[in-house]
Amino acid sequence: MESLFSPATIATGGAGSVVHVVRCDEAQIKAGIARQVYSLCGRTHDKNDGWALCPDAPVTCPKCRKKWGK
């Protein structure tokens, strides 16, 4: 299965959350959530939370933005 990248926030994060970039697959993008994945900067979500994918959001994590190159 092809790996894709998407901007994402921790699923329990509220307004003002840092937007990271995570590697995910097409099924996760369709569902809007990714679990058991790390962001490009190495951040992970808590055990009970996942990443809420937000493809249109601007990436605000400087490390993720640099590694993603966008």
Phi and psi in radians as a Rosetta constraint file:
Dihedral C 1 N 2 CA 2 C 2 CIRCULARHARMONIC -1.253 0.35
Dihedral N 2 CA 2 C 2 N 3 CIRCULARHARMONIC 2.383 0.35
Dihedral C 2 N 3 CA 3 C 3 CIRCULARHARMONIC -1.504 0.35
Dihedral N 3 CA 3 C 3 N 4 CIRCULARHARMONIC 2.358 0.35
Dihedral C 3 N 4 CA 4 C 4 CIRCULARHARMONIC -2.134 0.35
Dihedral N 4 CA 4 C 4 N 5 CIRCULARHARMONIC 2.923 0.35
Dihedral C 4 N 5 CA 5 C 5 CIRCULARHARMONIC -2.149 0.35
Dihedral N 5 CA 5 C 5 N 6 CIRCULARHARMONIC 2.509 0.35
Dihedral C 5 N 6 CA 6 C 6 CIRCULARHARMONIC -2.555 0.35
Dihedral N 6 CA 6 C 6 N 7 CIRCULARHARMONIC 2.462 0.35
Dihedral C 6 N 7 CA 7 C 7 CIRCULARHARMONIC -1.096 0.35
Dihedral N 7 CA 7 C 7 N 8 CIRCULARHARMONIC 2.528 0.35
Dihedral C 7 N 8 CA 8 C 8 CIRCULARHARMONIC -2.744 0.35
Dihedral N 8 CA 8 C 8 N 9 CIRCULARHARMONIC 2.730 0.35
Dihedral C 8 N 9 CA 9 C 9 CIRCULARHARMONIC -2.151 0.35
Dihedral N 9 CA 9 C 9 N 10 CIRCULARHARMONIC 2.807 0.35
Dihedral C 9 N 10 CA 10 C 10 CIRCULARHARMONIC -1.058 0.35
Dihedral N 10 CA 10 C 10 N 11 CIRCULARHARMONIC 2.337 0.35
Dihedral C 10 N 11 CA 11 C 11 CIRCULARHARMONIC -0.990 0.35
Dihedral N 11 CA 11 C 11 N 12 CIRCULARHARMONIC -0.519 0.35
Dihedral C 11 N 12 CA 12 C 12 CIRCULARHARMONIC -1.602 0.35
Dihedral N 12 CA 12 C 12 N 13 CIRCULARHARMONIC 0.008 0.35
Dihedral C 12 N 13 CA 13 C 13 CIRCULARHARMONIC -1.196 0.35
Dihedral N 13 CA 13 C 13 N 14 CIRCULARHARMONIC 2.600 0.35
Dihedral C 13 N 14 CA 14 C 14 CIRCULARHARMONIC -1.845 0.35
Dihedral N 14 CA 14 C 14 N 15 CIRCULARHARMONIC -2.813 0.35
Dihedral C 14 N 15 CA 15 C 15 CIRCULARHARMONIC -1.029 0.35
Dihedral N 15 CA 15 C 15 N 16 CIRCULARHARMONIC 2.445 0.35
Dihedral C 15 N 16 CA 16 C 16 CIRCULARHARMONIC 1.510 0.35
Dihedral N 16 CA 16 C 16 N 17 CIRCULARHARMONIC 0.106 0.35
Dihedral C 16 N 17 CA 17 C 17 CIRCULARHARMONIC -1.165 0.35
Dihedral N 17 CA 17 C 17 N 18 CIRCULARHARMONIC 2.616 0.35
Dihedral C 17 N 18 CA 18 C 18 CIRCULARHARMONIC -1.253 0.35
Dihedral N 18 CA 18 C 18 N 19 CIRCULARHARMONIC 2.355 0.35
Dihedral C 18 N 19 CA 19 C 19 CIRCULARHARMONIC -1.732 0.35
Dihedral N 19 CA 19 C 19 N 20 CIRCULARHARMONIC 2.074 0.35
Dihedral C 19 N 20 CA 20 C 20 CIRCULARHARMONIC -1.797 0.35
Dihedral N 20 CA 20 C 20 N 21 CIRCULARHARMONIC -3.073 0.35
Dihedral C 20 N 21 CA 21 C 21 CIRCULARHARMONIC -2.143 0.35
Dihedral N 21 CA 21 C 21 N 22 CIRCULARHARMONIC 2.258 0.35
Dihedral C 21 N 22 CA 22 C 22 CIRCULARHARMONIC -2.107 0.35
Dihedral N 22 CA 22 C 22 N 23 CIRCULARHARMONIC 2.634 0.35
Dihedral C 22 N 23 CA 23 C 23 CIRCULARHARMONIC -1.521 0.35
Dihedral N 23 CA 23 C 23 N 24 CIRCULARHARMONIC 2.239 0.35
Dihedral C 23 N 24 CA 24 C 24 CIRCULARHARMONIC -2.524 0.35
Dihedral N 24 CA 24 C 24 N 25 CIRCULARHARMONIC -3.122 0.35
Dihedral C 24 N 25 CA 25 C 25 CIRCULARHARMONIC -2.066 0.35
Dihedral N 25 CA 25 C 25 N 26 CIRCULARHARMONIC 3.061 0.35
Dihedral C 25 N 26 CA 26 C 26 CIRCULARHARMONIC -1.058 0.35
Dihedral N 26 CA 26 C 26 N 27 CIRCULARHARMONIC -0.674 0.35
Dihedral C 26 N 27 CA 27 C 27 CIRCULARHARMONIC -1.110 0.35
Dihedral N 27 CA 27 C 27 N 28 CIRCULARHARMONIC -0.702 0.35
Dihedral C 27 N 28 CA 28 C 28 CIRCULARHARMONIC -1.161 0.35
Dihedral N 28 CA 28 C 28 N 29 CIRCULARHARMONIC -0.674 0.35
Dihedral C 28 N 29 CA 29 C 29 CIRCULARHARMONIC -1.111 0.35
Dihedral N 29 CA 29 C 29 N 30 CIRCULARHARMONIC -0.757 0.35
Dihedral C 29 N 30 CA 30 C 30 CIRCULARHARMONIC -1.084 0.35
Dihedral N 30 CA 30 C 30 N 31 CIRCULARHARMONIC -0.666 0.35
Dihedral C 30 N 31 CA 31 C 31 CIRCULARHARMONIC -1.343 0.35
Dihedral N 31 CA 31 C 31 N 32 CIRCULARHARMONIC -0.401 0.35
Dihedral C 31 N 32 CA 32 C 32 CIRCULARHARMONIC 1.430 0.35
Dihedral N 32 CA 32 C 32 N 33 CIRCULARHARMONIC 0.140 0.35
Dihedral C 32 N 33 CA 33 C 33 CIRCULARHARMONIC -2.540 0.35
Dihedral N 33 CA 33 C 33 N 34 CIRCULARHARMONIC 2.523 0.35
Dihedral C 33 N 34 CA 34 C 34 CIRCULARHARMONIC -2.237 0.35
Dihedral N 34 CA 34 C 34 N 35 CIRCULARHARMONIC 2.381 0.35
Dihedral C 34 N 35 CA 35 C 35 CIRCULARHARMONIC -2.123 0.35
Dihedral N 35 CA 35 C 35 N 36 CIRCULARHARMONIC 2.728 0.35
Dihedral C 35 N 36 CA 36 C 36 CIRCULARHARMONIC 0.987 0.35
Dihedral N 36 CA 36 C 36 N 37 CIRCULARHARMONIC 0.705 0.35
Dihedral C 36 N 37 CA 37 C 37 CIRCULARHARMONIC -2.289 0.35
Dihedral N 37 CA 37 C 37 N 38 CIRCULARHARMONIC 2.733 0.35
Dihedral C 37 N 38 CA 38 C 38 CIRCULARHARMONIC -1.852 0.35
Dihedral N 38 CA 38 C 38 N 39 CIRCULARHARMONIC 2.711 0.35
Dihedral C 38 N 39 CA 39 C 39 CIRCULARHARMONIC -1.381 0.35
Dihedral N 39 CA 39 C 39 N 40 CIRCULARHARMONIC 2.929 0.35
Dihedral C 39 N 40 CA 40 C 40 CIRCULARHARMONIC -1.083 0.35
Dihedral N 40 CA 40 C 40 N 41 CIRCULARHARMONIC -0.456 0.35
Dihedral C 40 N 41 CA 41 C 41 CIRCULARHARMONIC -1.494 0.35
Dihedral N 41 CA 41 C 41 N 42 CIRCULARHARMONIC -0.092 0.35
Dihedral C 41 N 42 CA 42 C 42 CIRCULARHARMONIC 1.760 0.35
Dihedral N 42 CA 42 C 42 N 43 CIRCULARHARMONIC -0.066 0.35
Dihedral C 42 N 43 CA 43 C 43 CIRCULARHARMONIC -1.201 0.35
Dihedral N 43 CA 43 C 43 N 44 CIRCULARHARMONIC 2.473 0.35
Dihedral C 43 N 44 CA 44 C 44 CIRCULARHARMONIC -2.171 0.35
Dihedral N 44 CA 44 C 44 N 45 CIRCULARHARMONIC 2.830 0.35
Dihedral C 44 N 45 CA 45 C 45 CIRCULARHARMONIC -1.534 0.35
Dihedral N 45 CA 45 C 45 N 46 CIRCULARHARMONIC 2.919 0.35
Dihedral C 45 N 46 CA 46 C 46 CIRCULARHARMONIC -1.215 0.35
Dihedral N 46 CA 46 C 46 N 47 CIRCULARHARMONIC 2.875 0.35
Dihedral C 46 N 47 CA 47 C 47 CIRCULARHARMONIC -0.962 0.35
Dihedral N 47 CA 47 C 47 N 48 CIRCULARHARMONIC -0.707 0.35
Dihedral C 47 N 48 CA 48 C 48 CIRCULARHARMONIC -1.600 0.35
Dihedral N 48 CA 48 C 48 N 49 CIRCULARHARMONIC -0.137 0.35
Dihedral C 48 N 49 CA 49 C 49 CIRCULARHARMONIC -1.866 0.35
Dihedral N 49 CA 49 C 49 N 50 CIRCULARHARMONIC 2.891 0.35
Dihedral C 49 N 50 CA 50 C 50 CIRCULARHARMONIC -2.260 0.35
Dihedral N 50 CA 50 C 50 N 51 CIRCULARHARMONIC -2.961 0.35
Dihedral C 50 N 51 CA 51 C 51 CIRCULARHARMONIC -1.684 0.35
Dihedral N 51 CA 51 C 51 N 52 CIRCULARHARMONIC 2.198 0.35
Dihedral C 51 N 52 CA 52 C 52 CIRCULARHARMONIC -1.500 0.35
Dihedral N 52 CA 52 C 52 N 53 CIRCULARHARMONIC 1.974 0.35
Dihedral C 52 N 53 CA 53 C 53 CIRCULARHARMONIC -1.326 0.35
Dihedral N 53 CA 53 C 53 N 54 CIRCULARHARMONIC 2.322 0.35
Dihedral C 53 N 54 CA 54 C 54 CIRCULARHARMONIC -2.412 0.35
Dihedral N 54 CA 54 C 54 N 55 CIRCULARHARMONIC 1.382 0.35
Dihedral C 54 N 55 CA 55 C 55 CIRCULARHARMONIC -1.016 0.35
Dihedral N 55 CA 55 C 55 N 56 CIRCULARHARMONIC -0.434 0.35
Dihedral C 55 N 56 CA 56 C 56 CIRCULARHARMONIC -1.628 0.35
Dihedral N 56 CA 56 C 56 N 57 CIRCULARHARMONIC -0.082 0.35
Dihedral C 56 N 57 CA 57 C 57 CIRCULARHARMONIC -1.371 0.35
Dihedral N 57 CA 57 C 57 N 58 CIRCULARHARMONIC 2.490 0.35
Dihedral C 57 N 58 CA 58 C 58 CIRCULARHARMONIC -1.279 0.35
Dihedral N 58 CA 58 C 58 N 59 CIRCULARHARMONIC 2.399 0.35
Dihedral C 58 N 59 CA 59 C 59 CIRCULARHARMONIC -1.278 0.35
Dihedral N 59 CA 59 C 59 N 60 CIRCULARHARMONIC 2.191 0.35
Dihedral C 59 N 60 CA 60 C 60 CIRCULARHARMONIC -1.890 0.35
Dihedral N 60 CA 60 C 60 N 61 CIRCULARHARMONIC -0.193 0.35
Dihedral C 60 N 61 CA 61 C 61 CIRCULARHARMONIC -1.353 0.35
Dihedral N 61 CA 61 C 61 N 62 CIRCULARHARMONIC 2.054 0.35
Dihedral C 61 N 62 CA 62 C 62 CIRCULARHARMONIC -1.071 0.35
Dihedral N 62 CA 62 C 62 N 63 CIRCULARHARMONIC -0.655 0.35
Dihedral C 62 N 63 CA 63 C 63 CIRCULARHARMONIC -1.180 0.35
Dihedral N 63 CA 63 C 63 N 64 CIRCULARHARMONIC -0.764 0.35
Dihedral C 63 N 64 CA 64 C 64 CIRCULARHARMONIC -1.119 0.35
Dihedral N 64 CA 64 C 64 N 65 CIRCULARHARMONIC -0.762 0.35
Dihedral C 64 N 65 CA 65 C 65 CIRCULARHARMONIC -1.057 0.35
Dihedral N 65 CA 65 C 65 N 66 CIRCULARHARMONIC -0.723 0.35
Dihedral C 65 N 66 CA 66 C 66 CIRCULARHARMONIC -1.158 0.35
Dihedral N 66 CA 66 C 66 N 67 CIRCULARHARMONIC -0.788 0.35
Dihedral C 66 N 67 CA 67 C 67 CIRCULARHARMONIC -1.218 0.35
Dihedral N 67 CA 67 C 67 N 68 CIRCULARHARMONIC -0.587 0.35
Dihedral C 67 N 68 CA 68 C 68 CIRCULARHARMONIC -1.308 0.35
Dihedral N 68 CA 68 C 68 N 69 CIRCULARHARMONIC -0.518 0.35
Dihedral C 68 N 69 CA 69 C 69 CIRCULARHARMONIC 1.313 0.35
Dihedral N 69 CA 69 C 69 N 70 CIRCULARHARMONIC 0.405 0.35
